[in-house]
Amino acid sequence: MTERSGYPYGIAAYLCWGLFPLFFRALDSSGPFEIVAHRAAWSFAFSLALVLILRQWSKIRQVFRTPRIAWSLALAGFLVTVNWTLYVWAVNSGHTLDAAMGYFINPLVSALLAVLVLRESLTPTQWVAFGFGAAAVVVLIVGYGSVPYFAIGLAISFGLYGLVKKRVGGSVGALPGFAVETGAVLPIALGYLTYLAVTGGQTATSSPGQFALLVIAGPVTALPLLLFAAAASRLPLAAVGMLQYMTPIMQFLIGWLVFSEPLPPERLAGFVLVWLALVIFTFDALRSARRNQRLLRAARDV
């Protein structure tokens, strides 16, 4: 598997995620909880079908032979469901720019979680980047006049999801892991959909098109994850880190240019500070990656 072959997978994955606002806005006649319940249920059905087709059932059984991994994936499932809910809620309530902000600051939140939980250390340059990210939040609160709840919630929930997945490590493949994660929240999703059906609050059957879109939410959710897994196994971590900014950039442009969400100077100032933080953070990460590669080559030559 060559490095070059990984770029099409990575670009395709981040393009799909970047276009998510358009897809979920098409479902805005349904509430965010109903959309996410369908998303979880059909994602599980789709991933389970792939598990059976690709004959990976043995890998599912391996997960449940290790309770620690099984419980970790269940926790990851709940965290990503919280993230999905906040995201759909943000997009369909006119806060796509806040969602983009959340995914811009996610690398900074992940780095902070690594320091607090994994006892990793940040370089002085990375601390400077984190300071600019914190300043962006302060600017949005003071200058724009509101706390960016969606941005902070999305960054923290996805950061915690990544932390849990990191603790699991590479012991579980992307597809079996996703099947277990969505399976963990399936009872809640089905329970909520049953409640909506009994109380007459469900919108899935309001039109064939609406139902079709809700069903498609399953593969639409799963496929980018599988593409990302293929890219991550072929590309250096630094390359994956650079590609990930495609998604919030696309979301930012969709929120601003397509959905016409307001971008006053105060909000723009917050984005500029975050972008500056990411430039500093990414530069330091690339510099560290090159230094580690030089040390590795020197060790091999000894």
N, C-alpha and C positions, 0 to 999 in steps of 0.2 A: 504494500500500500504506500504510494508515493505521497509526498506533501502536496504536490500540485493537484492530485485528484481530490483532495479534501476541500479545496476552495469552492467548487460548485455546490457541494453539500452544505457548507456553512452559509454561503450567500443565499441559497434557496431557503434555508431555515430562517434566517433573519429577515428575508423579504416577506415570508409568510407572517411572521410575528409583527412586522412593521405594518402590514395591511389589516391586521386584526380590527382596528377601529371601524373600518368600513364594513366588515362582516357583522360585528356586533351592533352597529348602529342600525343595520337592516333588521335586527331583531328587537328594536326598542319598543314594540307593542307588548312585549312580554317584560315582566319585571326582572331585575338582576338575579334574584334568588331562583326564579323559575328557569331562567336561562342557564345558570350555573348548575342547577340540579339536572337538567337535560344534558348539559355538557359533561358532567361527571358520569352519568348513566351510560350515555352513548360512547364516551371515551372508553369506559370499561368494556362495553360490548365489542367495540372495534379492536381494542388491544387483546382481549381474550380470543377473538377470532384469529388474529395474527399469531398468537401463541400456539394455537392448535394447528394452524396451517403450516407454520414453520417448525412444528414439533419441538417446542421449547417448554413443554409442560414439566419436564424433569427439573428445569431451572426454577420453576415456581415451587416445586416440592422442596428444593434445596433451601429456599428462603425460609420456609416454615420449620425446617430442621434446626434453624438458629433463631430462637425467640428474640434475641437482641436486634437482629437485622429486621425481622418481621415487624416488631414494634416500632423500630426507627422508620421504616417505610410507611407504616400507618400514620405516624406523626407527620411525616413529609406530605402524605396525602391531605391531611387536614390543613397544613400550612399553605399548600399550593391552592387548596380550595378557597381559603381566605383571600389569597392573592387574586384568584380568578374573580371572586365576588367584588372586591374593591375595584378591580380593573373594569369589569363590565358596568358597574355602578358609575364609575368616573366617566367613561366614554358616553354612556347613555343619559347622563345628567349634565352634559356640556363641560366636562372637566378633562378633556383629552390632553390638554397641555399639562395639567397636573400629573396625569399618568405618565407622560413623557418625562417630566421632571423626576418622577419616582425612579424610573429605570436609568436615568442619567446618574442619579446619586447612589444607585444600588452598589456599584463597585466600592464606593467609599464606606457605605454601611457594612458591606461584607468584610472589608479590611478592619473596621473597628470591632466587629464581632470576633474576628480572628485574634485580635489583641486581648479582648475581654474573656473569651471562652477558651481558645486554644493556646493562649499565652504566647502568641507570636509577637514579634516586635516590628514596628514600623521604622523606616528610615526617617531622618529629619525632613527630607524632601516630601515624603508621603504625609508627614504630619502637617506640613505647610498646605498640601493639597486638601487635607481634611479640614483645615481651618477655613479655606476658601469655601468649601462645601457648606460648613456650618454658617458662615457669613451669608451665603445665599438664602438659607432658610430664615435667618434673622431679617434680611432685607424684605423677603416676601411677607413676613409677619408684620413688620413695622411699616414698610412702605406701601405694600399692597393692601394691608388692612385685614388680612385673614390668615389663619394657620393653614398651611397646605396639607390638610389631613390625608387626602388621597395619595399625594406624593410620598409623605412620610410612611403611611401605612403600607403602600406597595413596596417601598424600599426595604422596610423592616421585615415584612412577611416573606419576601423573596430571599432576603439575606439569611433569614432563619432556615428557610427551605434549603438553600445551598449549604448551610452549615450542617444540617442533618444529613444531607446527601454526602457531604465530605466525610462525615463520621462513618457512613456505610462503606465508603470507598468504592473500589472497582470490583467488589465481590459479587455484584448483581448487575446484569446487563440492563440496557435502557428499556427494552420492551417488557421483560418480566417485572422489573422494578415499577414501571408505570402501571402495569396491570394490578399489582398488589396495592399501589397507592390509591388508584381509583376504586379498587374493590373495597378498601377500608372505609371510604365515604359513601359507598353505594347504598347502604341501608338508610342513611340520612337523606340522600337524594330521592330514593324511591318513597320514603315516608313523606317527604314534603310534596312530591308530585301527587301522591295519593290524597293528601290533605286538600290540595288544590282541586282535585277532581271531585271530591266529596262535597266541598263547599261551593263549587261552581266558579272558582277563581282562576282556573287554568285557561291559558290562551293557545295552547298547542294545536287544538283542533279548530281554531277560528278560521283557518284557511289551509288548503293543502300546501301552499308555499311556505307558510309559517312553520308547519310541522316538518317539512323537508329541511328547512334551514336548521331547525333545532336538532334534527337527526344528524345532519352534516357536521354540526359542531363537534361531534365525536372524532371523526377522522381529521377535521381541521385542527383539532387540538393535538392529536397524537402524531401526525405526520411530521410537523416541524421538530418535535422532540427526537424522532428517529433520525431525521436528517442531521440534527445537531450532534447526536451520538456518533454518526458516521464521520462527521467533520472532526469532532474532538479526538477520535482515534487516529486520525491521519495528520492533523495539524499541530504545530507547537502551541503551547498555551498562550504565548504572546500574540500569535496570529488570531486565535479565537477571541482573545480580549479586544483586539482591534476591530474585528468584524462585529462584535456585539453592539457597537454604537450605531450600527445601521438602523436598528429597530427604534430606539427613541428619537433618532433624527427624522425617520419617516413619520412617526407618530406626531412629533412636533409640527411637521409640515402639514400633515392632514388636519390636525386640530386648528392650526392657524389659517391655512389657505383654503381647505375644503369645508370645514365646519364653521369657519369665520369666528372662532373664539377670540375674545379680546386679548391683545398683547400690549398693555400700557407700558410706559417706561419702567415702572417699578417691577413688573413681572419680567420684562426683558432683562433688567439689571440682575435679577436673580438667576436667570438662565446663563447670562454671561459669566457670572461668578462660578457657576457649576461647570461650565465649559472650560474655564481657566483651570479649575481644580482638576478636571479630567486630563487636560493637556499635561499638567505637572505630574499627575499620578501615572499616566501612561508613559511619559518620557522616562520616569524613574524605573518603571517596571521593565521597559525595553532595555534600558541601560544595565539593569541587574541581570536580565536574561542573557545579554551579550557577554557580560563578565563571567557568568556561570558557564557559558559555552566555552570561553577561552580557558577557564580553569579545568574543565573536563577534558579538552583537547590536550592541555599540558600534562594532565595526569596520565592520559593514554600514551603520550610520547615517552614518559619516563620508563 
